Amino acid sequence: WEAVWDQLDDLNLEGKIVALYGLGDQLGYGEWFLDALGMLHDKLSTKGVKFVGYWPTEGYEFTSPKPVIADGQLFVGLALDETNQY
């Protein structure tokens, strides 16, 4: 994402439906688990998109606040951890 991050500012995404997903390691990197997912959500939130596909945080072990919505009960998209989440 780093190479194209600023290009997102130039896209017209008004009214588009967006679903996000991310893959990470919640136990090995719990304080950064899916940070990029949260950062992408924040960036696209300013573009007028409609998000779908929020995912429950129940059963996950992580400390990063970035990939969750304000109440902390939902990830901003599908949260995948192929090693620690079954």
N, C-alpha and C positions, 0 to 999 in steps of 0.2 A: 504494500500500500504506500510505502514511503515515496516511491518513484512517481506515483500518480495522485497523491493526496491533494495537492493544490489544484489539480485539474477538476476535481469534484466541484469546486466553486463555480466553474463555468458551465456546468450542466443545468439544463432546465428540467427538473424532475417534479415540478408542481403537479399534484394529483396522482402521481404514480403509486402503485401498490408495491410495497417492498417487504420481503421476509429476509431476515438475517440468520446466519448460523456461524458458529465458531467451534474450533477444536483446540483443546488445551489439556493441561495436566493439573487438575485441581489440588492434588496432594503435594506434588513436587514444586509447584509454582502457584500456590494458593493466593499469595498476595498480588499476583499479576494475572490470575486465571481469567482469560477472555477479555482482558483490558481493551484490545483492539476492537472487539465487538462493540463494547460500550462507546469507544471513541467514534467508530463509524456511525453508530446510532445517533450520537450527539451531532455529528457533522451533517448527516442527512436530515435530521429534525429541522434544520434551518432552511431546508429546500422545499418544504411543503409536501412531503411524501406522507402516505398513510401506511403505517406499519401493521403487519399481521404476523402471527406466529410466536407470540410471547410464550415463554416456557417456564414452568415452576422451578423454583430454587430448592424445593424440599428434597432432601437426600443428598445434596451436594455439600462438600466441605471446602470452603474458600473464604478469604477475607477481603478480596478486592471489591470495592463498591461500584466500580465502573460498569460492569456488564448487567446491572440490575436496574429496574425502574425504582422510583422514589420509595415505594413501600417495602422494598427488599424481598418481596414474595415472588417476583417474576424476573427472569432474564429477559433482555431485550430481543432475544432470538433463541433459536435452538442451540442449547449448550451441549457439546459433545466432549467426552473424555473416554477414548477407546480403551484406556488402560484401567481406570478406576471406577467407571460408571457402567453398570450393566443394565 
